[in-house]
Structure formats: structure tokens, C-alpha cells
Amino acid sequence: MPVTDRLYYHDSRLLEFEARVMAVSEGEREGQVLVTLDRTAFYPTGGGQPADSGTLGDARVVDCIDAEDAGVLHVVQGAVLEVGDTVHGKVDWLRRLDHMQQHTGQHILSAAFVKLFDAPTRSFRVLESECEIDVALDDPTDERIEQAVDLANQIIWEARPIQIRQVTSEQAASLPLRKEPARAGELRLIEIDDFDLTPCGGTHARSTGEVGVIAVRSWERAKGLTRIQFMAGIRVLADYRKANKTAREVAELFSAGREDSPALVARLVEENKKLRRRAAELEEIACRVEAEELLKQVDRGSRSSASQDAVSPLVIAKVFDDRTADSLKHLALALIAHPKTIALLGSRDSDSARLVFARSSDADGDMNVLMRGACSIIGGRGGGRPDMAQGGGAETARINEAIESAARRLAG
């Protein structure tokens, strides 16, 4: 079977074409069909760039797979296609434009890092809302990365022409390529006038001006490289609108201007930290008072006549509604501050059950073992030390059963 003629190699703006169906087979998912054409403008997933989408006649193209010598496999849904049919293909323009802008933008940004810092790009990915490049950039800083972004945007706004060159491996060996070709034989080079020359099989703009603008959202160190999250063209506009809407909504909460919001938010965060610290202090005080009340409710009469060493531990077993794990822990600590006391505490809400088991230093019992047993009942996990353990699970209806089971094991 002849290799599919890949029309996008020659013209990234070609969106409609006529082709003949060469092969049809079933896809992995029900209702999907793999169609091979004698020629196609659909770009298949590869080189970090996602596949095009569109239509083949009345069938919907949802993915394209590069089968190399077997051609391009079009994953279609809908109308049935037969071998020998002549079909009209149409590529979704906005998706193609987006990928052209991101891929061309990556060439420009990667070249900027090489020219400024001799930092080559090791990998590239077009993700759903942004793109990533992994750059061999030592000592990355916001300033150095913005330098590269500024140079890239300067090249974009100069609207430099972009050309496709076909060369042999021998010819490529004498050219100043930004990266080494991944294969031998005839090569397709993308040339940005007086700025970048690199082998690539993806779709690209006709001039740098079509990229519009490049913006970096964030960066981090990853696997010895600098991973940069960026976007180009229409994605930058969409991101700006989203960020601007968020900034204005935050500013309205403070009845302030957008530029004043960061300082006001920082002050609010600091005030919240102080309030949380104060609330934690008051929680501990409240738990000490609550612990005294719980202890008063328990009859210690059966132990009053015996010596303190012979007194059996006092077990406080109680389940609360909508109490946090930290609050349970504070109450448990307040209870076990009293001698020969064991706290088996639980809390539940609509989604989960929480447990805290603790004992005073002069009481017997392994809380870690008890917790593992209790968590198995509520379908969760937990553990800790012999004197204190925490855990939780999803079966909130069985939290009383879990605590009662732990109490029986102590008594037994």
C-alpha cells in the first residue's frame, strides 16, 4: 500500500481536500473506524503536537494516528466509508490555528533560549490549555526567562517569514541546525528568517506575526532541566480574559482597584493566620473544659474504694458530628492529661468518618492496634503509636460499631 501523501507537509493552511479511501478497519473503541487515505491534510499526533480534528464526508474525525509506512490512520465516527470511496476532508480551522501558533511559538521561544543562554530544548508538549518545554537552562530566574520571552516576542512582532525547506541528510550536515535530526534521509526544515533553522514535521505559521504573542505562565526545576509552561496566540488572549476577570472580581470584593488587590489580599491572609492561631488556642481551652465535663459524666464510684494502682482505666468513648481531626485530637489530649484514662473518639460527616484513640501514660492498651481494627470496620486506614493513633474511612454509618469494637477489645 502506498504511503499517504501528507499534504500538511507542504501547506499548513490547507484545510479542505479530496482523497480516496485506501483501507478501512475497526478501531479499539466501539463505533470507531480507522480510515487510511491516499492523501490527507490531517496532522496526526506526533512531535509533541496533538492531532487535527474535522470531517471526512459525513464522518467525524476525532483523532489521527501516525502509522509511519502504513500512512495516517483517521479515527472516525458516524457515516460508514468504503474502500475506493472518494471523500471530501475538512480540517477544523481553530484547532489547526491553535496548534500552528503553539508549535511555531515553541520554535521561536526555544531558539531565543539558545541564542541568549545556549540552553537547548529537550522536549516539548502541547497540553490542553498550555504548552511545556524542558530547557537545559542553568540557574533559571524570572529575569532570565523573561529575557527569552522578550526576544521571542520581538521576533514575532517583526513578522519574519517562515519557509519550509526540503534537504538531504548530507545537505543538512552543513547547515546551522538548532537541533540534530531524529532520522536520516530527506529532511523537512522549518526556517525562521535569520533566526532559526530546525528539522520538524509539524504544522507552522507562514510568518512569525501569525503567532501573535508568547507568554510564560510559570516555570519549575524538573529532572535536572527547567520546565517552562507557556502559551501563544489565541491561548494568551483566553488566559488574559480569565485572569483579568478573576482579578476584577477579587478587586470588587475589596471595593478597590485591580492593582491594589495583591496588597489587600496579603493583609487579609496575614490577619487570617493570626485568627487561626487564636482560634486554635481557644479550641484547646474549650477542649480542656469539655474534657472535665465528660469525665464528670462517667461514674468512677466503682473505682473509688480501690487503690489508684488497681483502678482500671476510664474509657471515654464518644462520636461527634462534623468535628475535625484536629479538634478530636485536642479533646483526646485534654482527656489523657488525667491519669488512667483512654479516649476513643470519632466524628462523622456526609463523606467520611474520623477516629482518634489515645491513652494516658499510666494506662494499658495499644492504640495503634485498636485503630487498625477500627479502620477495617469503616473501610479506611489509620495508625500511629501505642499511646495515640488516628485514622478514618468512608463508611460513616459504622463508626459507632468501630468504637464499640475497640472498647470491647480493651475490656477483654
C-alpha positions as CSV (number, residue, x, y, z in Angstrom):
1,M,0.0,0.0,0.0
2,P,1.5,3.4,-0.9
3,V,2.4,5.8,1.9
4,T,-0.2,8.5,2.5
5,D,0.7,11.8,0.8
6,R,0.9,14.2,3.7
7,L,-0.4,17.5,2.4
8,Y,0.2,19.4,5.6
9,Y,3.9,19.0,5.0
10,H,3.6,21.5,2.1
11,D,0.9,23.8,3.3
12,S,-0.2,24.2,6.9
13,R,-3.2,26.3,5.8
14,L,-4.7,23.7,3.5
15,L,-7.9,22.8,5.2
16,E,-10.0,21.1,2.5
17,F,-9.0,18.3,0.1
18,E,-10.3,15.4,-1.9
19,A,-9.0,11.9,-1.2
20,R,-9.6,8.2,-2.0
21,V,-10.2,5.7,0.8
22,M,-7.4,3.1,0.7
23,A,-8.3,1.0,3.8
24,V,-10.9,0.7,6.5
25,S,-10.6,-1.2,9.8
26,E,-12.2,-1.3,13.2
27,G,-10.9,0.9,16.0
28,E,-10.3,-0.1,19.6
29,R,-13.5,1.6,20.9
30,E,-17.0,0.6,19.9
31,G,-18.3,2.7,17.0
32,Q,-14.8,3.9,15.9
33,V,-13.4,3.1,12.5
34,L,-9.8,3.6,11.2
35,V,-9.6,5.0,7.7
36,T,-6.5,5.3,5.6
37,L,-6.5,7.8,2.6
38,D,-4.2,8.2,-0.3
39,R,-3.7,11.8,0.7
40,T,-4.5,13.9,3.7
41,A,-4.3,17.3,5.3
42,F,-5.0,16.0,8.7
43,Y,-2.0,16.1,11.1
44,P,-1.5,13.0,13.3
45,T,-0.3,13.2,16.9
46,G,3.4,13.5,17.0
47,G,6.4,15.7,17.9
48,G,4.6,17.0,21.0
49,Q,1.7,18.3,18.8
50,P,-1.9,16.8,19.1
51,A,-3.8,15.6,16.1
52,D,-6.2,17.6,14.0
53,S,-9.9,17.0,14.0
54,G,-12.6,17.6,11.4
55,T,-14.7,15.7,8.9
56,L,-14.4,13.1,6.1
57,G,-17.6,13.5,4.2
58,D,-20.4,13.0,6.9
59,A,-18.0,11.2,9.2
60,R,-16.4,12.9,12.2
61,V,-12.6,12.7,12.5
62,V,-11.8,12.5,16.3
63,D,-8.2,11.5,16.1
64,C,-5.3,10.8,13.7
65,I,-2.5,8.3,14.2
66,D,0.8,8.3,12.5
67,A,1.3,4.7,11.3
68,E,4.6,5.7,9.5
69,D,4.9,3.5,6.4
70,A,1.3,2.4,6.7
71,G,0.2,6.1,6.4
72,V,-2.1,8.2,8.5
73,L,-5.0,6.4,10.3
74,H,-8.0,8.7,10.6
75,V,-10.2,7.7,13.6
76,V,-13.7,8.4,12.5
77,Q,-17.2,8.2,14.0
78,G,-20.5,8.4,12.2
79,A,-21.0,7.6,8.5
80,V,-19.6,4.4,7.0
81,L,-16.8,4.7,4.5
82,E,-15.8,2.1,2.0
83,V,-12.5,1.3,0.2
84,G,-12.5,3.1,-3.1
85,D,-14.8,5.9,-1.9
86,T,-13.8,9.5,-2.8
87,V,-14.3,11.7,0.2
88,H,-14.1,15.4,1.0
89,G,-11.9,16.1,4.0
90,K,-12.2,19.3,6.1
91,V,-9.8,20.2,9.0
92,D,-11.2,22.2,11.9
93,W,-9.5,25.6,11.4
94,L,-9.5,26.9,15.0
95,R,-7.8,23.7,16.3
96,R,-5.3,23.8,13.5
97,L,-4.6,27.6,14.1
98,D,-4.1,26.9,17.8
99,H,-1.6,24.2,17.2
100,M,0.2,26.2,14.5
101,Q,0.6,29.1,16.9
102,Q,1.8,26.9,19.8
103,H,4.2,24.9,17.7
104,T,5.7,27.9,15.9
105,G,5.8,29.8,19.2
106,Q,7.8,26.9,20.6
107,H,10.3,27.1,17.8
108,I,10.8,30.9,18.4
109,L,11.0,30.6,22.2
110,S,13.4,27.6,22.1
111,A,15.6,29.5,19.6
112,A,15.6,32.5,22.0
113,F,16.9,30.4,24.8
114,V,19.7,29.0,22.6
115,K,20.7,32.5,21.4
116,L,20.7,34.1,24.8
117,F,21.8,31.3,27.1
118,D,23.0,28.4,24.9
119,A,20.1,26.4,26.5
120,P,18.6,23.9,24.1
121,T,15.1,22.5,24.4
122,R,15.0,18.8,25.3
123,S,11.2,18.1,25.0
124,F,8.0,19.9,24.0
125,R,4.3,19.2,24.7
126,V,1.1,20.9,23.6
127,L,-1.3,20.4,26.5
128,E,-5.0,21.2,26.7
129,S,-4.6,24.8,28.0
130,E,-0.9,25.5,27.9
131,C,2.4,24.1,26.5
132,E,5.6,22.9,28.2
133,I,9.2,22.9,27.1
134,D,12.0,21.3,29.1
135,V,15.1,23.5,28.7
136,A,18.7,22.9,29.7
137,L,18.9,26.2,31.4
138,D,21.3,26.5,34.3
139,D,20.4,28.9,37.2
140,P,16.9,29.8,35.9
141,T,15.4,33.1,37.2
142,D,12.3,35.1,36.3
143,E,14.5,37.7,34.8
144,R,16.4,35.3,32.5
145,I,13.2,33.6,31.3
146,E,11.5,36.9,30.7
147,Q,14.6,37.9,28.6
148,A,13.9,35.0,26.3
149,V,10.2,35.8,26.2
150,D,11.0,39.4,25.2
151,L,13.3,38.3,22.4
152,A,10.7,35.8,21.2
153,N,8.0,38.4,21.1
154,Q,10.3,40.8,19.3
155,I,10.8,38.2,16.5
156,I,7.0,37.7,16.4
157,W,6.2,41.3,16.0
158,E,8.7,41.7,13.2
159,A,6.6,39.3,11.2
160,R,9.6,37.4,9.9
161,P,8.8,35.0,7.0
162,I,8.8,31.2,7.8
163,Q,9.7,28.8,5.0
164,I,9.8,25.0,4.5
165,R,13.0,23.6,3.1
166,Q,13.5,20.0,1.9
167,V,17.1,18.8,2.1
168,T,19.1,15.6,2.2
169,S,20.9,14.4,5.3
170,E,24.2,15.3,3.6
171,Q,23.0,18.9,2.9
172,A,21.7,19.2,6.5
173,A,25.1,18.3,7.9
174,S,26.5,21.6,6.6
175,L,23.6,23.7,7.9
176,P,23.4,25.5,11.3
177,L,20.5,23.4,12.7
178,R,19.3,24.2,16.2
179,K,18.9,20.5,16.9
180,E,20.0,17.3,15.3
181,P,17.6,15.5,13.0
182,A,15.8,12.5,14.5
183,R,16.1,10.4,11.3
184,A,18.1,10.0,8.2
185,G,17.1,10.6,4.6
186,E,15.2,13.6,3.2
187,L,14.5,16.2,5.9
188,R,11.9,18.9,6.3
189,L,13.3,22.0,7.8
190,I,11.4,25.0,9.2
191,E,13.3,28.2,8.7
192,I,12.5,31.4,10.5
193,D,14.2,34.2,8.6
194,D,17.7,34.9,10.1
195,F,16.7,33.4,13.5
196,D,16.1,29.6,13.5
197,L,16.5,26.5,11.3
198,T,15.4,23.2,12.7
199,P,14.0,19.9,11.3
200,C,10.3,19.4,12.1
201,G,7.3,17.6,10.7
202,G,4.6,19.8,12.4
203,T,2.3,22.5,11.2
204,H,3.6,26.1,11.3
205,A,2.6,29.6,10.5
206,R,3.7,31.4,7.3
207,S,5.2,34.2,9.3
208,T,6.1,34.8,12.9
209,G,3.5,37.5,13.1
210,E,0.7,34.9,12.9
211,V,1.8,33.6,16.4
212,G,0.6,36.9,17.9
213,V,2.3,36.8,21.3
214,I,4.0,34.4,23.7
215,A,3.6,34.5,27.5
216,V,5.1,32.3,30.2
217,R,2.7,31.3,33.0
218,S,5.2,29.5,35.3
219,W,8.4,27.5,35.5
220,E,10.0,24.9,37.7
221,R,13.0,22.7,38.0
222,A,12.2,19.2,36.8
223,K,14.6,16.3,36.3
224,G,17.7,18.5,36.0
225,L,16.0,20.8,33.5
226,T,13.9,23.9,33.6
227,R,10.3,23.2,32.7
228,I,8.5,26.2,31.4
229,Q,4.8,26.5,31.0
230,F,3.9,28.9,28.2
231,M,1.2,29.7,25.6
232,A,0.9,31.6,22.4
233,G,-1.6,33.3,20.2
234,I,-5.3,32.8,20.9
235,R,-4.5,30.9,24.2
236,V,-2.8,34.0,25.6
237,L,-6.0,36.1,24.9
238,A,-8.2,33.5,26.5
239,D,-5.9,33.3,29.5
240,Y,-5.8,37.0,29.9
241,R,-9.5,37.3,29.8
242,K,-9.8,34.6,32.5
243,A,-7.1,36.2,34.7
244,N,-8.5,39.7,34.2
245,K,-12.0,38.5,35.2
246,T,-10.6,36.9,38.3
247,A,-8.5,40.0,39.2
248,R,-11.6,42.3,38.8
249,E,-13.8,40.0,40.9
250,V,-11.2,40.0,43.7
251,A,-10.8,43.8,43.5
252,E,-14.6,44.2,43.8
253,L,-14.6,42.2,47.0
254,F,-12.3,44.9,48.5
255,S,-14.0,47.8,46.7
256,A,-10.6,48.6,45.3
257,G,-8.7,48.8,42.0
258,R,-7.3,45.7,40.4
259,E,-3.7,46.8,41.1
260,D,-4.4,47.3,44.8
261,S,-5.7,43.8,45.3
262,P,-2.5,41.9,45.9
263,A,-1.6,44.1,48.9
264,L,-5.1,43.8,50.3
265,V,-5.2,40.0,49.9
266,A,-1.7,39.7,51.6
267,R,-3.0,41.7,54.6
268,L,-6.2,39.6,54.7
269,V,-4.1,36.4,54.6
270,E,-1.9,37.6,57.5
271,E,-5.0,38.6,59.5
272,N,-6.5,35.1,58.9
273,K,-3.3,33.4,60.1
274,K,-3.5,35.4,63.4
275,L,-7.2,34.5,63.8
276,R,-6.5,30.8,63.1
277,R,-3.7,30.8,65.7
278,R,-6.1,32.5,68.2
279,A,-8.9,30.0,67.3
280,A,-6.5,27.1,67.9
281,E,-5.6,28.5,71.3
282,L,-9.3,28.9,72.2
283,E,-10.0,25.4,70.9
284,E,-7.5,23.9,73.3
285,I,-9.0,25.8,76.2
286,A,-12.5,24.7,75.2
287,C,-11.4,21.1,74.9
288,R,-9.9,21.1,78.4
289,V,-13.3,22.3,79.8
290,E,-15.2,19.8,77.6
291,A,-12.9,17.0,78.9
292,E,-13.7,17.9,82.5
293,E,-17.4,17.7,81.7
294,L,-17.0,14.3,80.0
295,L,-15.1,12.9,83.0
296,K,-17.7,14.2,85.4
297,Q,-20.4,12.3,83.4
298,V,-18.6,9.0,84.0
299,D,-19.3,7.1,87.2
300,R,-16.0,6.5,89.0
301,G,-17.7,5.1,92.0
302,S,-16.7,1.5,91.2
303,R,-13.0,2.6,91.4
304,S,-13.1,4.9,94.4
305,S,-12.5,2.2,97.1
306,A,-9.6,0.6,95.4
307,S,-6.0,1.8,95.4
308,Q,-5.0,4.0,92.4
309,D,-2.7,1.3,91.1
310,A,-5.6,-1.2,91.0
311,V,-8.0,1.2,89.3
312,S,-8.9,0.1,85.8
313,P,-8.6,2.7,83.0
314,L,-11.5,5.0,82.5
315,V,-12.7,4.7,78.9
316,I,-14.3,7.8,77.2
317,A,-16.0,6.6,74.0
318,K,-17.9,9.2,72.1
319,V,-18.9,10.1,68.5
320,F,-19.5,13.6,67.3
321,D,-20.9,15.1,64.2
322,D,-18.8,17.4,61.9
323,R,-15.8,17.6,64.1
324,T,-12.3,18.0,62.6
325,A,-9.5,15.6,63.2
326,D,-7.5,18.3,64.9
327,S,-10.4,19.1,67.2
328,L,-10.7,15.4,68.1
329,K,-7.0,15.3,68.8
330,H,-7.2,18.3,71.1
331,L,-10.0,16.8,73.1
332,A,-8.2,13.4,73.3
333,L,-5.1,15.2,74.6
334,A,-7.2,17.0,77.2
335,L,-8.7,13.7,78.4
336,I,-5.5,11.8,78.7
337,A,-3.9,14.6,80.7
338,H,-5.9,12.8,83.5
339,P,-4.5,9.6,85.0
340,K,-5.6,6.2,83.8
341,T,-7.8,7.5,81.0
342,I,-8.4,6.2,77.5
343,A,-10.1,8.3,74.8
344,L,-11.9,6.5,71.9
345,L,-13.2,9.5,69.9
346,G,-14.9,9.7,66.5
347,S,-16.5,12.2,64.2
348,R,-18.6,11.8,61.0
349,D,-20.0,14.0,58.3
350,S,-21.7,13.1,55.0
351,D,-18.5,11.9,53.3
352,S,-16.1,10.4,55.9
353,A,-15.6,9.2,59.4
354,R,-12.6,10.2,61.6
355,L,-11.1,8.4,64.6
356,V,-8.6,9.4,67.3
357,F,-7.6,6.9,70.0
358,A,-5.3,7.9,72.9
359,R,-4.3,6.8,76.4
360,S,-2.6,8.4,79.4
361,S,0.9,7.2,80.1
362,D,-0.2,5.0,83.1
363,A,-3.0,3.2,81.1
364,D,-2.6,0.0,79.2
365,G,-3.5,-0.8,75.6
366,D,-2.0,-0.4,72.2
367,M,-3.9,2.4,70.4
368,N,-2.2,1.6,67.1
369,V,-3.6,-2.0,67.1
370,L,-7.0,-0.8,68.1
371,M,-7.0,1.8,65.4
372,R,-6.2,-0.6,62.6
373,G,-9.0,-2.9,63.7
374,A,-11.5,0.0,63.9
375,C,-10.5,1.3,60.5
376,S,-11.1,-2.1,58.9
377,I,-14.7,-1.7,60.0
378,I,-15.2,1.7,58.5
379,G,-13.4,0.8,55.3
380,G,-10.3,3.0,55.8
381,R,-6.8,3.2,57.1
382,G,-5.0,4.5,60.1
383,G,-2.2,4.0,62.6
384,G,0.2,5.7,64.9
385,R,1.9,5.0,68.2
386,P,0.9,2.7,71.1
387,D,-0.2,5.8,73.1
388,M,-2.0,7.7,70.2
389,A,-3.3,6.8,66.8
390,Q,-5.5,8.4,64.1
391,G,-7.4,7.1,61.1
392,G,-10.6,7.3,59.0
393,G,-12.8,5.7,56.5
394,A,-15.8,6.2,54.2
395,E,-18.4,4.0,56.0
396,T,-19.7,6.7,58.3
397,A,-22.7,4.6,59.3
398,R,-20.4,2.1,61.1
399,I,-18.4,4.5,63.2
400,N,-20.2,3.6,66.4
401,E,-19.6,-0.1,65.7
402,A,-15.9,0.6,65.2
403,I,-15.6,2.4,68.5
404,E,-17.6,-0.2,70.4
405,S,-15.4,-2.9,69.0
406,A,-12.3,-1.1,70.2
407,A,-13.9,-0.7,73.7
408,R,-14.7,-4.4,73.9
409,R,-11.1,-5.3,73.0
410,L,-9.9,-3.1,75.8
411,A,-12.3,-4.7,78.3
412,G,-11.5,-8.2,77.1
